[in-house]
Amino acid sequence: MKPLEGIRVLEVAMYGFVPSAGAVLADWGADVVKIEHAVTGDPQRGLRQTGPFRVEGEPNPNVAHANRGKRSLGLDMSRPEGQEVLYELVKDSDVFLTSFMPASRTRLGIDVDDIRAVNPRIVYARGSALGPRGPEADKGGYDMTAFWARAGTAASITPPGSDGMISPPGPAYGDTVSGTNLAGGIAAALLRRERTGEAPVVDVSLLGSGLWALGHSIALSVHLDRAWEGVTPSAHGSPTNPLSGLYRTADGRFIAFVMLQPAKFWPGVCRCIGRPELADDPRFATAEAIAEHTADGVKILREVIASRTLSEWSEDLAALDGPWAPVQDTLQAAADQQVRANGYIGRAGDLELVSSPVQFDVEDTRLGAAPEFAAQTEEILTELGYDWDRILALKASGAIT
């Protein structure tokens, strides 16, 4: 049994951030009912082009990543008939999850007081760009603006003197991190409700999540009154440790060594790279000697590692005790044996998707497919007790799809 089985989440949200929180809750067993506009649906469904990647037809990973495992109901909440349906769903829900901005929540009758008037015990969860307070609380934003640029990551990762800034590594990067934070907050709120009967309001913003992701750097910056700055990429890393840095392989890929106790790990590295005699070289006998002769160590390692491919080194270094990793692209990461052994990628209908990162009882997270637009509208209304005549009347009014 998944930990949130029996919990119903009513999601009134669009795009990536808040829906990704619903996806995590669905991974954890919640019944997530996604409310989409009766005609247009979630605008994310129209996303086909992401950078150089274009998806034709179905399934569409641009939709599935943040919407797997849900049920979809097409509803026009601006119509009285649609609002009535929404409130009927609210009565039997544990969580109301929304990305709508304050003015829209007020206009549609879905703000905290509106929803709590129908169900006082519901956990009300909001995702925003810049937080619920302050002079910009009513402004929108995306992960590129609020999470990446404004919260400090873009400036902290872009090398000085660059013409522009380094962009996020992929679509919905800040959205997915922030959505996971929101899902965790909702789980904590449900626990509080269970123990005290009080259902709190949960707020998570892209800005706050971006700050949290960079929290260690910001703490140092504030304490020392010095902004964290990006560094120009180099072929190595530490000037005093040959076992902390990058090494290029014969096929143009890289291996990352991060062994912060070089004297401890140097002999093992020497054995794994086929140069056991270097373990007794006095230049590398102690941490102090290694620091003094780092340039020599880097030169040796560069020459040796450049002689073989990343795949070959991955096998040869498998027995190495020190921390290291192949620098993998997205396809290589998806195929990684350790990733697969832990069920970090799973089947969701016709797609393979990354599972949300929390597991329970050392079991793979079972993923559900993303719903087609409004595919469960009649099913959900039937569960509410609506007969067919009433459903047909709602269709005729335009309140449902």
C-alpha positions as semicolon CSV with decimal commas, in nm:
position;residue;x (nm);y (nm);z (nm)
1;M;0,000;0,000;0,000
2;K;0,132;0,342;-0,095
3;P;0,147;0,598;0,189
4;L;-0,110;0,838;0,041
5;E;-0,367;0,585;-0,077
6;G;-0,711;0,708;0,023
7;I;-0,609;1,074;-0,007
8;R;-0,782;1,277;-0,278
9;V;-0,610;1,578;-0,429
10;L;-0,804;1,829;-0,636
11;E;-0,557;1,999;-0,868
12;V;-0,647;2,329;-1,033
13;A;-0,315;2,412;-1,195
14;M;-0,133;2,451;-1,524
15;Y;0,211;2,415;-1,681
16;G;0,494;2,244;-1,490
17;F;0,553;2,362;-1,133
18;V;0,237;2,287;-0,937
19;P;0,128;1,992;-1,155
20;S;0,464;1,830;-1,080
21;A;0,367;1,840;-0,712
22;G;0,048;1,657;-0,806
23;A;0,256;1,402;-0,996
24;V;0,466;1,332;-0,686
25;L;0,150;1,291;-0,475
26;A;0,013;1,052;-0,737
27;D;0,341;0,856;-0,725
28;W;0,283;0,828;-0,350
29;G;-0,065;0,685;-0,401
30;A;-0,299;0,984;-0,390
31;D;-0,600;1,003;-0,620
32;V;-0,519;1,326;-0,805
33;V;-0,809;1,476;-1,001
34;K;-0,676;1,734;-1,247
35;I;-0,925;2,008;-1,333
36;E;-0,865;2,140;-1,684
37;H;-1,053;2,408;-1,876
38;A;-1,344;2,244;-2,055
39;V;-1,230;2,368;-2,397
40;T;-0,859;2,449;-2,391
41;G;-0,728;2,216;-2,121
42;D;-0,391;2,269;-1,958
43;P;-0,182;2,483;-2,200
44;Q;0,107;2,244;-2,134
45;R;-0,071;1,995;-2,362
46;G;0,016;2,219;-2,655
47;L;0,389;2,214;-2,579
48;R;0,555;2,025;-2,861
49;Q;0,882;2,212;-2,912
50;T;1,131;2,228;-2,623
51;G;1,465;2,369;-2,731
52;P;1,584;2,149;-3,021
53;F;1,348;1,865;-2,923
54;R;1,011;1,829;-3,096
55;V;0,746;1,570;-3,010
56;E;0,484;1,472;-3,267
57;G;0,169;1,286;-3,172
58;E;0,109;1,099;-2,849
59;P;0,235;1,024;-2,591
60;N;0,394;1,360;-2,514
61;P;0,664;1,358;-2,242
62;N;0,617;1,736;-2,206
63;V;0,276;1,657;-2,055
64;A;0,344;1,321;-1,894
65;H;0,636;1,419;-1,669
66;A;0,420;1,645;-1,448
67;N;0,085;1,472;-1,497
68;R;0,140;1,097;-1,475
69;G;-0,094;0,899;-1,258
70;K;-0,377;1,156;-1,251
71;R;-0,734;1,164;-1,371
72;S;-0,852;1,454;-1,588
73;L;-1,186;1,635;-1,571
74;G;-1,273;1,909;-1,822
75;L;-1,459;2,184;-1,634
76;D;-1,544;2,549;-1,693
77;M;-1,524;2,688;-1,340
78;S;-1,641;3,032;-1,456
79;R;-1,992;2,898;-1,514
80;P;-2,222;2,851;-1,213
81;E;-2,279;2,489;-1,314
82;G;-1,906;2,429;-1,330
83;Q;-1,843;2,593;-0,994
84;E;-2,111;2,371;-0,843
85;V;-1,932;2,062;-0,971
86;L;-1,603;2,193;-0,834
87;Y;-1,749;2,247;-0,488
88;E;-1,896;1,896;-0,491
89;L;-1,546;1,765;-0,553
90;V;-1,403;1,989;-0,280
91;K;-1,637;1,831;-0,024
92;D;-1,469;1,492;-0,064
93;S;-1,110;1,608;-0,117
94;D;-0,822;1,621;0,129
95;V;-0,606;1,868;-0,065
96;F;-0,684;2,162;-0,292
97;L;-0,376;2,229;-0,505
98;T;-0,355;2,537;-0,724
99;S;-0,120;2,752;-0,930
100;F;-0,377;3,023;-1,002
101;M;-0,281;3,378;-0,908
102;P;-0,469;3,579;-0,641
103;A;-0,695;3,774;-0,877
104;S;-0,798;3,460;-1,066
105;R;-0,863;3,269;-0,744
106;T;-1,092;3,547;-0,624
107;R;-1,275;3,575;-0,956
108;L;-1,336;3,200;-0,980
109;G;-1,431;3,152;-0,615
110;I;-1,141;2,920;-0,538
111;D;-0,943;3,120;-0,283
112;V;-0,877;2,987;0,066
113;D;-1,197;3,118;0,226
114;D;-1,411;2,997;-0,067
115;I;-1,276;2,643;-0,051
116;R;-1,270;2,629;0,329
117;A;-1,636;2,736;0,338
118;V;-1,713;2,412;0,155
119;N;-1,462;2,189;0,337
120;P;-1,299;2,333;0,653
121;R;-1,064;2,032;0,684
122;I;-0,907;2,062;0,341
123;V;-0,534;2,133;0,307
124;Y;-0,506;2,434;0,077
125;A;-0,177;2,437;-0,116
126;R;-0,054;2,717;-0,341
127;G;0,240;2,737;-0,573
128;S;0,353;3,084;-0,676
129;A;0,639;3,254;-0,854
130;L;0,749;3,496;-0,583
131;G;0,570;3,397;-0,262
132;P;0,237;3,494;-0,100
133;R;0,356;3,817;0,068
134;G;0,539;4,133;-0,029
135;P;0,487;4,391;-0,304
136;E;0,515;4,135;-0,586
137;A;0,294;3,861;-0,443
138;D;0,044;3,902;-0,725
139;K;0,302;3,868;-1,004
140;G;0,351;3,556;-1,210
141;G;0,669;3,397;-1,336
142;Y;0,839;3,085;-1,461
143;D;1,128;2,876;-1,336
144;M;1,368;3,056;-1,571
145;T;1,286;3,391;-1,410
146;A;1,202;3,324;-1,046
147;F;1,401;3,006;-0,971
148;W;1,701;3,031;-1,204
149;A;1,769;3,400;-1,260
150;R;1,629;3,584;-0,958
151;A;1,728;3,335;-0,687
152;G;2,097;3,344;-0,780
153;T;2,179;3,026;-0,969
154;A;2,226;3,185;-1,312
155;A;2,480;3,439;-1,188
156;S;2,652;3,184;-0,964
157;I;2,710;2,935;-1,243
158;T;2,793;3,172;-1,531
159;P;3,169;3,241;-1,566
160;P;3,276;3,605;-1,526
161;G;3,295;3,798;-1,852
162;S;3,045;3,575;-2,029
163;D;2,824;3,733;-2,292
164;G;2,491;3,633;-2,140
165;M;2,413;3,366;-1,883
166;I;2,413;2,991;-1,864
167;S;2,058;2,862;-1,902
168;P;1,899;2,583;-1,696
169;P;2,018;2,237;-1,802
170;G;1,675;2,131;-1,922
171;P;1,304;2,215;-1,933
172;A;1,108;2,242;-1,606
173;Y;1,428;2,217;-1,401
174;G;1,318;2,464;-1,133
175;D;0,955;2,358;-1,172
176;T;1,032;1,998;-1,081
177;V;1,249;2,087;-0,780
178;S;0,986;2,330;-0,655
179;G;0,702;2,085;-0,715
180;T;0,876;1,823;-0,505
181;N;0,911;2,078;-0,225
182;L;0,539;2,152;-0,250
183;A;0,449;1,783;-0,235
184;G;0,658;1,744;0,080
185;G;0,484;2,042;0,238
186;I;0,145;1,893;0,159
187;A;0,243;1,561;0,317
188;A;0,353;1,743;0,633
189;A;0,025;1,939;0,638
190;L;-0,174;1,616;0,611
191;L;0,017;1,478;0,909
192;R;-0,060;1,791;1,110
193;R;-0,428;1,761;1,020
194;E;-0,426;1,398;1,126
195;R;-0,271;1,478;1,464
196;T;-0,441;1,807;1,551
197;G;-0,745;1,839;1,327
198;E;-0,600;2,164;1,189
199;A;-0,551;2,190;0,813
200;P;-0,282;2,448;0,732
201;V;-0,235;2,651;0,416
202;V;0,081;2,542;0,233
203;D;0,285;2,786;0,024
204;V;0,587;2,711;-0,194
205;S;0,733;2,952;-0,451
206;L;0,980;2,917;-0,733
207;L;1,183;3,197;-0,575
208;G;1,196;3,031;-0,234
209;S;1,287;2,696;-0,385
210;G;1,563;2,854;-0,591
211;L;1,708;3,015;-0,280
212;W;1,688;2,684;-0,091
213;A;1,867;2,497;-0,371
214;L;2,150;2,752;-0,348
215;G;2,123;2,783;0,029
216;H;2,477;2,681;0,122
217;S;2,629;2,933;-0,118
218;I;2,395;3,211;-0,006
219;A;2,479;3,146;0,360
220;L;2,849;3,182;0,283
221;S;2,788;3,493;0,073
222;V;2,585;3,670;0,340
223;H;2,829;3,576;0,615
224;L;3,136;3,693;0,420
225;D;2,965;3,975;0,226
226;R;3,086;3,829;-0,104
227;A;2,879;3,715;-0,398
228;W;2,932;3,359;-0,518
229;E;3,083;3,375;-0,866
230;G;3,095;3,128;-1,150
231;V;3,427;2,986;-1,258
232;T;3,559;2,930;-1,607
233;P;3,543;2,559;-1,689
234;S;3,883;2,393;-1,687
235;A;4,024;2,055;-1,775
236;H;4,099;1,983;-1,412
237;G;3,991;2,127;-1,080
238;S;4,188;2,152;-0,757
239;P;4,537;2,308;-0,777
240;T;4,654;2,094;-0,484
241;N;4,491;1,757;-0,549
242;P;4,517;1,551;-0,870
243;L;4,230;1,333;-0,745
244;S;3,978;1,619;-0,745
245;G;3,901;1,719;-1,101
246;L;3,802;1,615;-1,452
247;Y;3,989;1,391;-1,694
248;R;3,912;1,350;-2,064
249;T;3,883;0,999;-2,206
250;A;3,980;0,874;-2,552
251;D;3,626;0,925;-2,686
252;G;3,601;1,286;-2,570
253;R;3,398;1,218;-2,256
254;F;3,503;1,296;-1,898
255;I;3,557;1,122;-1,566
256;A;3,509;1,322;-1,246
257;F;3,730;1,238;-0,947
258;V;3,632;1,386;-0,610
259;M;3,866;1,222;-0,359
260;L;3,931;1,481;-0,092
261;Q;4,181;1,256;0,091
262;P;4,429;1,199;-0,191
263;A;4,690;1,011;0,012
264;K;4,427;0,758;0,117
265;F;4,301;0,689;-0,234
266;W;4,613;0,735;-0,447
267;P;4,730;0,370;-0,427
268;G;4,387;0,240;-0,533
269;V;4,374;0,478;-0,828
270;C;4,718;0,364;-0,937
271;R;4,610;-0,001;-0,933
272;C;4,288;0,066;-1,124
273;I;4,460;0,261;-1,400
274;G;4,727;-0,006;-1,445
275;R;5,016;0,195;-1,294
276;P;5,073;0,023;-0,956
277;E;5,434;0,144;-0,938
278;L;5,308;0,501;-0,882
279;A;5,173;0,398;-0,542
280;D;5,532;0,394;-0,411
281;D;5,645;0,712;-0,587
282;P;5,774;0,951;-0,316
283;R;5,610;1,245;-0,495
284;F;5,273;1,100;-0,392
285;A;5,352;0,942;-0,056
286;T;5,171;1,196;0,164
287;A;4,900;1,458;0,127
288;E;5,165;1,728;0,152
289;A;5,379;1,567;-0,117
290;I;5,078;1,521;-0,342
291;A;4,984;1,888;-0,302
292;E;5,339;1,990;-0,395
293;H;5,345;1,763;-0,702
294;T;4,986;1,802;-0,817
295;A;5,094;1,913;-1,164
296;D;5,293;1,591;-1,205
297;G;5,001;1,381;-1,088
298;V;4,757;1,558;-1,318
299;K;4,991;1,511;-1,616
300;I;5,024;1,138;-1,550
301;L;4,651;1,087;-1,503
302;R;4,564;1,290;-1,811
303;E;4,793;1,079;-2,029
304;V;4,672;0,748;-1,892
305;I;4,298;0,826;-1,890
306;A;4,315;0,973;-2,240
307;S;4,423;0,630;-2,366
308;R;4,087;0,457;-2,314
309;T;3,717;0,526;-2,364
310;L;3,469;0,621;-2,094
311;S;3,301;0,283;-2,122
312;E;3,633;0,103;-2,070
313;W;3,728;0,318;-1,773
314;S;3,386;0,269;-1,617
315;E;3,463;-0,101;-1,601
316;D;3,822;-0,058;-1,483
317;L;3,732;0,190;-1,208
318;A;3,435;-0,009;-1,078
319;A;3,646;-0,147;-0,792
320;L;3,780;0,194;-0,689
321;D;3,687;0,289;-0,332
322;G;3,721;0,662;-0,380
323;P;3,430;0,875;-0,505
324;W;3,427;0,917;-0,882
325;A;3,168;0,928;-1,157
326;P;3,143;0,914;-1,532
327;V;3,017;1,247;-1,670
328;Q;2,707;1,116;-1,846
329;D;2,460;1,270;-2,087
330;T;2,086;1,219;-2,042
331;L;2,074;0,898;-2,244
332;Q;2,367;0,750;-2,056
333;A;2,215;0,849;-1,722
334;A;1,886;0,685;-1,820
335;A;2,067;0,363;-1,912
336;D;2,292;0,359;-1,603
337;Q;2,284;0,018;-1,436
338;Q;2,262;0,171;-1,089
339;V;1,973;0,394;-1,197
340;R;1,787;0,094;-1,330
341;A;1,867;-0,126;-1,031
342;N;1,702;0,130;-0,802
343;G;1,395;0,185;-1,017
344;Y;1,469;0,553;-1,062
345;I;1,316;0,534;-1,410
346;G;0,989;0,350;-1,458
347;R;0,728;0,268;-1,717
348;A;0,426;0,500;-1,732
349;G;0,197;0,380;-2,008
350;D;0,394;0,401;-2,332
351;L;0,668;0,620;-2,184
352;E;0,962;0,577;-1,952
353;L;0,969;0,857;-1,694
354;V;1,191;0,949;-1,402
355;S;1,026;0,848;-1,076
356;S;0,991;1,101;-0,796
357;P;1,294;1,051;-0,569
358;V;1,130;0,918;-0,251
359;Q;1,079;0,544;-0,219
360;F;0,896;0,348;0,049
361;D;0,989;0,002;0,181
362;V;1,272;-0,025;-0,074
363;E;1,028;-0,070;-0,361
364;D;1,013;0,084;-0,704
365;T;0,765;0,369;-0,737
366;R;0,480;0,250;-0,959
367;L;0,395;0,515;-1,215
368;G;0,063;0,572;-1,386
369;A;0,021;0,710;-1,735
370;A;-0,078;1,072;-1,786
371;P;-0,448;1,110;-1,863
372;E;-0,583;1,219;-2,197
373;F;-0,760;1,553;-2,179
374;A;-1,086;1,523;-1,980
375;A;-1,075;1,144;-2,018
376;Q;-1,224;1,074;-1,675
377;T;-1,489;1,348;-1,664
378;E;-1,789;1,116;-1,675
379;E;-1,623;0,864;-1,443
380;I;-1,555;1,129;-1,176
381;L;-1,904;1,279;-1,199
382;T;-2,057;0,935;-1,166
383;E;-1,856;0,885;-0,847
384;L;-2,014;1,209;-0,719
385;G;-2,359;1,057;-0,773
386;Y;-2,449;1,245;-1,091
387;D;-2,691;1,050;-1,315
388;W;-2,664;1,049;-1,691
389;D;-2,934;1,312;-1,742
390;R;-2,747;1,555;-1,518
391;I;-2,419;1,484;-1,694
392;L;-2,581;1,550;-2,033
393;A;-2,726;1,876;-1,901
394;L;-2,378;1,986;-1,788
395;K;-2,240;1,902;-2,129
396;A;-2,515;2,102;-2,296
397;S;-2,438;2,405;-2,076
398;G;-2,070;2,394;-2,168
399;A;-1,966;2,346;-1,804
400;I;-1,796;2,012;-1,881
401;T;-1,631;1,859;-2,183
